[in-house]
Amino acid sequence: MKKILSVLIILILTATTFGFAKSVNNDFTKNCVYLELLGQGILGSINYEYRFANHWSGRVGFTKESIFIPIGMDIDITGAPLMINYLTGRESHHMEFGLGVFAAWVKGDDFWGIDVDTEEEFMPLYTATAGYRYQPRKNGFIYKLSITPFVDGNGNGTLWAGLSLGYTF
């Protein structure tokens, strides 16, 4: 059931993003790929973002992490940050605000303070973005520096941050 729910979330975000794109005259380049250190991918992620309106974008990412910390944390994470973002500004400098979910499949001992079974378990983390983004109007280098807090299904929160580097086309 959890896997079905996660697939539905991905399909809804994808359909929404590409559905709006057909009717919008956007003077910014629409596609962006970037690597994010920390941020919504926990330790890091590779991401694709589509700007479907002058101020709105949708993002999907991927991360695969094996984390071993000698103090008792040994986990494997496969996850996908899924975000909807709003960007302010009209030129290359923007403030970025977004909401989304980090859809994580976790296997191991302990993740985010939650006991995890040895079997793979779906654990969504709700997340937000607030930060600075440099993105030229046309093709070029992009970078972002953001605060990316997480909240789990029990209401426990963690403040996090990320740095992204990539290219827009």
Secondary structure, DSSP 8 states (H G I E B T S, - for coil): -HHHHHHHHHHHHHHHHHHHHTT----S--EEEEEEEEGGGTTEEEEEEEE-SSSEEEEEEEEEEEEEETTTEEEEEEEEEEEEEEE--SSSEEEEEEEEEEEEEEEESEETTEE--SS-EEEEEEEEEEEEEE--SSSEEEEEEEE--EE-TTS-EE--EEEEEEEE-
